[in-house]
């Protein structure tokens, strides 16, 4: 026999329900469990199985998160060598990014108190960039150079307009501030990235393959310029690459190594000062304990101290230390780093970082002050009062998760090398070595045809290591 609920407990339950429902409504925490079995397939080198397993998880992505499904599905099909499927999904990712960015900015303008996780995810700028570049690489491997050039032009155009994109977003947000917004102006940082080395490398070789040597030379110069003018991204030596062979033909080897960076939560604390009209943001980790992360001039009527979190990019390490190439058992050389995707991700993220920062601080302050006021009004005596206060704290913590959504399956690094070889068929062998020089794996391309004209592109997908 089920006993009746006591009146006091029933009242307590009714008081807690709105708080818990509010805390649990919407997807306010980034879901990552569905990626684990797909990653296991990748680590085993089963790229087609990984793509199919991820395909089966499509229904788990909300409409607002469809970009995430398209970008990672496209990348997986690229590694599997299914270029048509790759191109179709990455095209959908690009279209979704354009549509969802406008929607997410519009919704952000209506309320600073909406958790970022409930907004449409329109993709980070580096993710949209590599959607174009992976499509270009797919088209190049299929010999469809004109289609590949279209993707490279799109990538270059987006980079050229990146700063303007966030200046425009800032204008919308600053003009449409709701009543719940702090009196702080969103001022995006200048974008220091407008010239992508991988895009220049691909177009250089495609122009050369089409006999457009002047255009190839221009792209070679722009590739060098990318390294010279963007040291925050390209803080390593430029690879010795070229489009004109010393004799015979050029074999171009491209290695996609490791997996792209992921977002993790940077735990911080807010301290408000009503006398100084100041909101101070402090680190909480042991290394920077109580050092200032930043501050905002903001009138507050209470002194409080509470936690919140921001997203930060964290690189994923690869086992690979070097990749050595042989042709007919003769050493050709090693692949060299052309692009570190983590660097590109971090630099392009800077443009919207201040927006995330301002919105997160505004939300944390408003909810923190509301939490304290609710707790003050609640009965402090007995179990009922304790449970009510605990529910308020739990609800605030649940709804203040940092937005950690990002692609999980883009490559982490892009390595390249160009070798002069006589035209004809060659047995190509590639040794993948660890950081201590031990052999991790070996890839072979027996009787690989190298022609005097055309783009002799040999691509390796090494995201498993």
Backbone torsions as a table, in degrees:
resi	resn	phi	psi	omega
1	UNK	NA	130.0	-180.0
2	UNK	-85.6	125.8	-179.4
3	UNK	-75.7	160.4	179.2
4	UNK	-78.1	148.1	177.8
5	UNK	-75.1	132.4	178.5
6	UNK	-64.9	143.7	-177.1
7	UNK	-54.4	-40.8	-178.1
8	UNK	-65.4	-40.9	179.3
9	UNK	-70.2	-34.8	177.8
10	UNK	-63.4	-42.3	178.0
11	UNK	-63.8	-39.9	178.5
12	UNK	-63.0	-44.3	-179.6
13	UNK	-60.4	-44.2	179.9
14	UNK	-63.7	-32.1	178.9
15	UNK	-71.7	-34.6	-176.7
16	UNK	-80.2	-32.2	-174.6
17	UNK	-54.4	-50.9	-179.5
18	UNK	-59.0	-36.8	-179.0
19	UNK	-67.3	-46.7	-177.5
20	UNK	-70.0	-37.8	178.1
21	UNK	-65.1	-43.3	178.5
22	UNK	-60.4	-41.1	-179.1
23	UNK	-66.8	-32.7	-174.6
24	UNK	-94.0	-10.3	-178.2
25	UNK	-67.3	138.6	177.0
26	UNK	77.8	165.9	178.3
27	UNK	-92.1	92.6	-175.5
28	UNK	-101.0	0.9	175.2
29	UNK	-126.5	136.2	-178.3
30	UNK	-69.2	126.2	-178.5
31	UNK	-90.5	127.3	-177.4
32	UNK	-127.0	-6.5	-174.6
33	UNK	-62.0	-33.7	-175.7
34	UNK	-67.2	-17.3	-178.9
35	UNK	-79.3	-23.2	-172.7
36	UNK	-59.4	-51.0	-179.1
37	UNK	-65.2	-30.3	177.3
38	UNK	-69.1	-42.1	178.3
39	UNK	-61.8	-36.8	177.6
40	UNK	-61.1	-40.8	177.7
41	UNK	-63.9	-41.4	179.0
42	UNK	-61.8	-46.6	-177.6
43	UNK	-63.7	-21.0	176.1
44	UNK	-92.2	1.0	178.6
45	UNK	77.2	13.5	-179.1
46	UNK	-95.8	77.2	-173.0
47	UNK	-70.0	-37.8	178.6
48	UNK	-65.3	-41.7	177.5
49	UNK	-64.3	-38.0	178.0
50	UNK	-62.8	-44.5	179.7
51	UNK	-62.3	-42.6	-178.6
52	UNK	-69.8	-37.7	178.3
53	UNK	-66.3	-40.3	178.5
54	UNK	-67.4	-37.9	176.8
55	UNK	-56.1	-39.2	-178.6
56	UNK	-69.1	-16.6	-179.1
57	UNK	-93.1	6.0	-175.3
58	UNK	-54.2	-39.7	-176.9
59	UNK	-65.4	-15.1	-179.9
60	UNK	-82.3	-8.3	179.7
61	UNK	-94.8	124.3	174.8
62	UNK	-65.3	161.0	178.5
63	UNK	-58.5	-36.4	-179.4
64	UNK	-68.8	-15.7	-178.6
65	UNK	-110.3	17.9	-174.6
66	UNK	-64.0	-28.4	176.8
67	UNK	-56.9	-42.1	-178.2
68	UNK	-60.1	-42.4	178.6
69	UNK	-63.9	-47.8	-175.4
70	UNK	-64.0	-43.8	-175.0
71	UNK	-66.9	-43.4	-178.0
72	UNK	-75.7	-35.7	175.9
73	UNK	-62.4	-43.9	178.6
74	UNK	-61.1	-42.9	179.3
75	UNK	-63.4	-42.8	-178.9
76	UNK	-64.4	-41.0	178.5
77	UNK	-68.7	-28.2	174.8
78	UNK	-64.6	-48.7	-179.9
79	UNK	-59.9	-32.3	-179.5
80	UNK	-77.9	-6.2	179.9
81	UNK	80.9	12.7	179.0
82	UNK	-94.4	80.6	-169.9
83	UNK	-66.1	-37.6	179.6
84	UNK	-63.3	-43.8	178.4
85	UNK	-65.8	-39.8	177.5
86	UNK	-59.1	-51.7	-176.2
87	UNK	-63.1	-41.6	-179.3
88	UNK	-61.5	-43.9	-176.9
89	UNK	-75.1	-37.3	178.8
90	UNK	-70.0	-28.7	173.5
91	UNK	-66.0	-42.4	176.2
92	UNK	-63.5	-36.4	177.5
93	UNK	-63.3	-45.6	-180.0
94	UNK	-62.5	-43.7	179.5
95	UNK	-64.7	-40.5	179.0
96	UNK	-64.1	-39.9	-179.4
97	UNK	-59.7	-44.0	-179.3
98	UNK	-65.2	-41.4	-178.4
99	UNK	-71.0	-44.1	-173.2
100	UNK	-76.4	-26.2	179.3
101	UNK	-62.6	-46.6	178.9
102	UNK	-60.5	-43.8	-179.6
103	UNK	-65.0	-41.7	-177.7
104	UNK	-67.2	-38.2	177.6
105	UNK	-66.9	-40.9	179.7
106	UNK	-62.7	-43.7	179.7
107	UNK	-69.6	-37.6	178.0
108	UNK	-62.7	-33.0	-179.2
109	UNK	-70.9	-23.2	-177.4
110	UNK	-77.6	-28.6	179.9
111	UNK	-160.3	126.0	175.4
112	UNK	-74.6	-11.1	-174.4
113	UNK	-92.2	-1.1	174.3
114	UNK	-73.5	129.5	175.6
115	UNK	-64.3	138.2	-177.0
116	UNK	-58.7	-29.2	-179.0
117	UNK	-64.3	-22.5	-179.3
118	UNK	-90.9	-5.3	176.7
119	UNK	-84.2	161.5	175.9
120	UNK	-63.6	135.6	176.2
121	UNK	-93.9	111.1	-175.3
122	UNK	-97.0	6.5	178.7
123	UNK	88.6	145.1	171.1
124	UNK	-75.9	157.2	-175.6
125	UNK	-63.3	-34.1	178.0
126	UNK	-68.4	-32.7	179.1
127	UNK	-66.2	-42.4	178.4
128	UNK	-66.2	-38.6	177.1
129	UNK	-57.9	-48.8	-176.9
130	UNK	-74.9	-19.2	170.4
131	UNK	-60.7	-45.3	177.7
132	UNK	-66.3	-42.4	-174.4
133	UNK	-73.1	-34.7	174.7
134	UNK	-68.2	-35.9	174.4
135	UNK	-64.0	-43.1	178.5
136	UNK	-59.9	-41.8	179.6
137	UNK	-65.7	-39.6	176.8
138	UNK	-61.8	-47.8	179.4
139	UNK	-61.9	-39.9	179.6
140	UNK	-63.0	-41.5	178.9
141	UNK	-65.5	-27.3	178.1
142	UNK	-87.0	-1.9	-178.8
143	UNK	77.6	12.7	179.8
144	UNK	-95.0	74.6	-172.3
145	UNK	-66.7	-37.4	-179.1
146	UNK	-63.0	-41.2	176.5
147	UNK	-64.9	-38.5	178.5
148	UNK	-64.1	-40.5	178.2
149	UNK	-62.2	-36.4	177.7
150	UNK	-59.5	-44.3	180.0
151	UNK	-66.1	-39.4	179.3
152	UNK	-66.8	-40.0	177.4
153	UNK	-63.7	-38.9	177.2
154	UNK	-63.0	-43.2	179.2
155	UNK	-62.1	-45.8	180.0
156	UNK	-64.4	-38.2	178.9
157	UNK	-64.3	-43.4	-179.9
158	UNK	-63.8	-40.6	177.3
159	UNK	-63.7	-40.8	179.7
160	UNK	-64.6	-27.8	-177.5
161	UNK	-101.4	5.4	-173.0
162	UNK	-61.2	-46.2	-179.6
163	UNK	-64.9	-42.3	179.0
164	UNK	-61.5	-35.8	179.2
165	UNK	-57.5	-45.5	-176.8
166	UNK	-82.7	-25.8	171.2
167	UNK	-63.1	-42.0	177.5
168	UNK	-65.1	-42.2	178.1
169	UNK	-62.7	-39.9	178.7
170	UNK	-62.3	-40.5	179.7
171	UNK	-61.4	-41.9	179.5
172	UNK	-64.2	-47.1	-176.4
173	UNK	-68.2	-41.6	-178.9
174	UNK	-70.9	-28.9	-179.4
175	UNK	-81.0	-26.4	-172.2
176	UNK	-113.1	31.7	-177.4
177	UNK	-61.4	126.4	176.2
178	UNK	-77.9	174.7	-178.4
179	UNK	-64.7	-25.7	-176.7
180	UNK	-85.5	3.8	-177.2
181	UNK	-89.7	145.9	175.0
182	UNK	-72.4	160.1	179.5
183	UNK	-83.8	62.2	-179.5
184	UNK	-127.5	133.5	-178.8
185	UNK	-86.6	132.6	175.5
186	UNK	-81.2	117.1	-177.5
187	UNK	-125.6	98.4	-176.2
188	UNK	-66.2	146.5	177.5
189	UNK	-70.8	153.3	176.5
190	UNK	-65.3	142.5	179.4
191	UNK	-88.4	124.1	-177.2
192	UNK	-103.1	27.3	-177.6
193	UNK	-138.1	114.2	-179.4
194	UNK	-140.4	2.6	-173.8
195	UNK	-142.9	107.1	-175.1
196	UNK	-93.5	126.4	-175.6
197	UNK	-65.9	-39.2	-178.6
198	UNK	-65.9	-39.5	177.0
199	UNK	-61.1	-42.8	179.2
200	UNK	-65.8	-39.3	-179.8
201	UNK	-61.4	-47.7	-179.0
202	UNK	-63.1	-47.8	-177.0
203	UNK	-67.8	-33.7	176.4
204	UNK	-56.5	-49.6	-177.4
205	UNK	-71.0	-34.3	179.4
206	UNK	-70.1	-39.2	175.8
207	UNK	-61.3	-43.8	179.5
208	UNK	-62.1	-39.2	180.0
209	UNK	-65.1	-28.9	178.8
210	UNK	-88.9	2.4	179.6
211	UNK	80.6	11.0	179.8
212	UNK	-93.5	76.0	-170.9
213	UNK	-67.9	-37.4	178.2
214	UNK	-62.3	-42.0	177.9
215	UNK	-65.8	-38.1	177.4
216	UNK	-62.9	-40.8	178.9
217	UNK	-64.1	-39.9	179.2
218	UNK	-62.2	-44.3	179.2
219	UNK	-67.5	-34.1	175.3
220	UNK	-62.2	-40.7	177.4
221	UNK	-66.1	-40.0	178.7
222	UNK	-68.2	-32.0	174.8
223	UNK	-63.2	-45.9	177.4
224	UNK	-62.4	-38.3	-179.8
225	UNK	-65.3	-34.3	177.9
226	UNK	-58.9	-40.7	179.2
227	UNK	-73.7	-37.0	-176.3
228	UNK	-72.0	-37.2	-171.2
229	UNK	-101.8	-6.4	-177.8
230	UNK	-129.3	61.4	-175.1
231	UNK	-66.6	-18.9	178.5
232	UNK	-71.6	-23.5	179.0
233	UNK	-99.8	-45.9	-178.0
234	UNK	-106.0	75.1	-177.7
235	UNK	-97.6	37.8	179.4
236	UNK	-145.8	163.1	-175.8
237	UNK	-63.6	143.6	176.6
238	UNK	-69.1	136.1	178.1
239	UNK	-62.4	149.4	177.4
240	UNK	-82.1	84.8	-176.9
241	UNK	-116.9	157.4	179.8
242	UNK	-166.0	162.9	-176.4
243	UNK	-106.5	-9.3	-178.2
244	UNK	-110.4	116.9	-178.3
245	UNK	-70.9	149.3	173.4
246	UNK	-63.9	-36.9	175.0
247	UNK	-162.2	147.2	176.6
248	UNK	76.5	-111.5	-173.2
249	UNK	-141.4	170.9	178.0
250	UNK	-112.9	132.0	169.1
251	UNK	-100.4	119.0	179.1
252	UNK	-104.1	122.2	-178.8
253	UNK	-112.6	127.4	178.2
254	UNK	-120.2	127.4	177.5
255	UNK	-116.2	122.5	173.3
256	UNK	-96.1	111.0	-167.2
257	UNK	-114.9	135.5	175.2
258	UNK	66.5	-171.3	-179.4
259	UNK	-120.1	154.0	-175.1
260	UNK	-64.0	163.2	-179.2
261	UNK	-65.9	159.9	175.9
262	UNK	-121.0	163.2	176.6
263	UNK	-92.3	137.9	172.4
264	UNK	-125.5	162.1	-178.1
265	UNK	-83.4	129.1	171.6
266	UNK	-96.9	108.0	-177.2
267	UNK	-77.7	130.2	-177.7
268	UNK	-134.9	168.4	173.6
269	UNK	-128.7	149.3	177.5
270	UNK	-110.1	135.6	174.0
271	UNK	-123.6	122.9	179.1
272	UNK	-99.0	145.0	179.8
273	UNK	-129.0	105.3	-176.1
274	UNK	-71.1	-25.9	180.0
275	UNK	-74.2	-35.2	-178.8
276	UNK	-96.4	-1.8	-174.6
277	UNK	50.8	55.3	-171.8
278	UNK	-136.7	140.8	169.5
279	UNK	-114.2	118.6	-177.5
280	UNK	-108.8	134.4	179.5
281	UNK	-108.4	127.2	-173.6
282	UNK	-122.0	146.8	171.9
283	UNK	-69.6	154.4	176.9
284	UNK	-120.2	-9.9	-177.9
285	UNK	-72.1	160.4	-174.8
286	UNK	-64.2	-31.6	-177.7
287	UNK	-72.2	-38.1	-176.7
288	UNK	-115.4	22.2	-172.3
289	UNK	-44.2	119.8	176.0
290	UNK	66.7	6.9	170.8
291	UNK	-72.1	152.3	-175.6
292	UNK	-80.4	128.7	173.1
293	UNK	-85.7	-36.0	179.3
294	UNK	176.4	176.8	176.6
295	UNK	-153.1	158.1	179.4
296	UNK	-133.8	135.0	172.5
297	UNK	-71.5	117.4	-172.6
298	UNK	-158.0	113.7	179.2
299	UNK	-63.6	124.6	176.3
300	UNK	-131.8	152.2	-176.3
301	UNK	-105.2	7.3	178.5
302	UNK	-140.8	151.9	172.4
303	UNK	-98.8	115.4	-179.7
304	UNK	-137.6	168.9	-176.0
305	UNK	-145.3	111.2	-176.6
306	UNK	-150.0	167.0	-170.0
307	UNK	-100.4	158.0	170.2
308	UNK	-160.7	-178.6	-175.7
309	UNK	-144.5	151.4	175.0
310	UNK	-123.6	153.8	175.9
311	UNK	-79.4	145.8	172.9
312	UNK	-139.6	151.1	178.7
313	UNK	-86.5	138.7	178.3
314	UNK	-130.0	126.9	-179.9
315	UNK	-70.9	147.7	172.2
316	UNK	-102.8	130.0	-174.9
317	UNK	-76.4	152.2	175.9
318	UNK	-116.8	148.7	177.2
319	UNK	-72.5	-19.5	-170.5
320	UNK	-77.9	126.5	175.7
321	UNK	-100.0	-34.1	179.7
322	UNK	-161.1	159.5	176.4
323	UNK	-129.6	117.9	-175.2
324	UNK	-107.0	136.6	-174.1
325	UNK	-114.3	133.7	175.9
326	UNK	-123.5	146.3	171.7
327	UNK	-126.1	119.9	-178.5
328	UNK	54.4	41.1	179.3
329	UNK	67.6	9.2	174.5
330	UNK	-101.3	133.4	-178.8
331	UNK	-67.5	125.9	174.1
332	UNK	-94.9	-41.8	-179.2
333	UNK	148.4	-165.4	-177.3
334	UNK	-113.7	153.9	169.8
335	UNK	-72.7	148.9	-179.0
336	UNK	-122.3	150.8	-178.3
337	UNK	-67.9	126.1	175.2
338	UNK	-106.8	-36.6	-176.7
339	UNK	-149.8	129.9	173.4
340	UNK	-102.6	109.2	-174.7
341	UNK	-62.2	-30.9	178.0
342	UNK	-61.4	-41.3	178.6
343	UNK	-63.4	-43.7	179.5
344	UNK	-64.6	-42.3	-179.9
345	UNK	-61.3	-47.1	-177.5
346	UNK	-65.6	-41.4	-177.3
347	UNK	-68.3	-45.4	-178.9
348	UNK	-70.5	-25.1	178.5
349	UNK	-70.2	-24.9	-178.1
350	UNK	-58.0	-32.8	-175.2
351	UNK	-62.0	-34.9	-178.3
352	UNK	-109.7	4.9	-177.9
353	UNK	-62.8	-39.7	-178.9
354	UNK	-66.3	-32.7	176.7
355	UNK	-65.1	-47.0	178.9
356	UNK	-61.1	-41.1	-178.9
357	UNK	-61.8	-51.4	-177.8
358	UNK	-63.0	-45.9	-179.7
359	UNK	-63.5	-41.6	-177.8
360	UNK	-67.2	-42.1	178.3
361	UNK	-65.3	-44.9	179.8
362	UNK	-58.5	-44.4	-179.1
363	UNK	-66.3	-43.3	-177.9
364	UNK	-65.8	-42.2	179.7
365	UNK	-64.4	-48.9	-178.6
366	UNK	-60.1	-45.8	-178.0
367	UNK	-73.4	-34.7	177.8
368	UNK	-63.8	-44.5	178.8
369	UNK	-66.3	-39.8	178.4
370	UNK	-63.5	-41.7	179.2
371	UNK	-58.7	-45.8	-179.0
372	UNK	-64.9	-39.1	179.5
373	UNK	-66.0	-40.7	177.3
374	UNK	-61.9	-43.0	-178.4
375	UNK	-66.0	-36.2	179.0
376	UNK	-65.0	-32.4	-177.6
377	UNK	-80.0	-18.2	-175.7
378	UNK	-81.7	152.6	176.9
379	UNK	-63.9	123.0	-176.9
380	UNK	-85.4	-5.5	-175.7
381	UNK	-93.6	143.6	171.4
382	UNK	75.4	179.5	-177.9
383	UNK	-64.6	-39.4	-178.0
384	UNK	-59.6	-45.6	179.1
385	UNK	-64.4	-39.3	179.6
386	UNK	-65.0	-43.7	-179.7
387	UNK	-64.0	-39.8	178.5
388	UNK	-60.8	-46.7	-180.0
389	UNK	-64.7	-39.6	178.6
390	UNK	-63.4	-39.7	179.7
391	UNK	-63.8	-38.4	177.6
392	UNK	-62.6	-45.2	179.3
393	UNK	-63.3	-44.8	-179.8
394	UNK	-62.9	-44.1	179.5
395	UNK	-60.4	-40.8	179.6
396	UNK	-66.1	-41.9	-179.9
397	UNK	-66.1	-44.6	-178.4
398	UNK	-59.9	-42.5	-173.6
399	UNK	-83.4	-0.1	-179.5
400	UNK	-112.9	27.6	173.7
401	UNK	-66.7	139.1	176.0
402	UNK	-68.3	149.6	178.0
403	UNK	-79.7	107.1	-175.7
404	UNK	-107.5	16.8	180.0
405	UNK	-66.6	134.6	175.7
406	UNK	-170.2	164.6	174.9
407	UNK	-64.4	143.2	179.3
408	UNK	-109.7	-10.4	-169.0
409	UNK	-126.5	13.3	169.5
410	UNK	-71.8	158.8	179.4
411	UNK	-68.9	156.6	179.9
412	UNK	-91.3	-34.7	179.9
413	UNK	-142.6	152.0	176.2
414	UNK	-120.5	117.3	180.0
415	UNK	-111.7	145.2	-178.2
416	UNK	-141.8	163.9	170.7
417	UNK	-163.1	146.0	175.8
418	UNK	-120.5	125.2	-177.6
419	UNK	-123.0	137.2	174.8
420	UNK	-81.4	130.5	179.2
421	UNK	-141.2	150.8	172.2
422	UNK	-69.0	142.0	177.3
423	UNK	-56.9	148.0	-179.7
424	UNK	136.3	-168.1	-179.5
425	UNK	-99.0	134.7	-177.5
426	UNK	-133.5	145.1	173.6
427	UNK	-86.1	109.2	-177.6
428	UNK	-97.2	131.0	176.7
429	UNK	-128.4	136.0	-179.6
430	UNK	-123.8	126.2	177.3
431	UNK	-101.2	123.2	177.4
432	UNK	-98.0	115.6	-173.3
433	UNK	-111.1	148.2	175.3
434	UNK	-77.0	177.6	-178.1
435	UNK	-65.2	-24.1	177.9
436	UNK	-95.9	7.6	176.2
437	UNK	91.0	-1.5	-179.2
438	UNK	-77.2	152.1	-178.1
439	UNK	-77.3	120.7	177.0
440	UNK	-90.4	-46.7	-177.2
441	UNK	-159.1	168.2	178.8
442	UNK	-136.6	134.3	177.5
443	UNK	-116.7	138.4	178.5
444	UNK	-126.6	145.9	172.9
445	UNK	-130.5	83.0	-176.8
446	UNK	-67.5	143.0	175.9
447	UNK	51.7	47.9	-179.0
448	UNK	-78.6	127.0	-176.4
449	UNK	-81.3	122.9	175.3
450	UNK	-114.0	119.4	-176.6
451	UNK	-105.5	157.7	179.1
452	UNK	-71.2	-23.0	174.8
453	UNK	-123.8	164.2	-179.2
454	UNK	92.6	172.4	-177.8
455	UNK	-98.8	101.4	178.9
456	UNK	-80.9	82.0	-171.7
457	UNK	-98.7	119.9	174.5
458	UNK	-116.4	114.4	-174.3
459	UNK	-110.8	139.0	177.7
460	UNK	-119.6	128.4	172.6
461	UNK	-99.3	108.5	-175.5
462	UNK	-122.8	38.4	178.6
463	UNK	-75.5	-7.8	-179.8
464	UNK	-74.2	-15.1	-172.7
465	UNK	-109.2	NA	NA
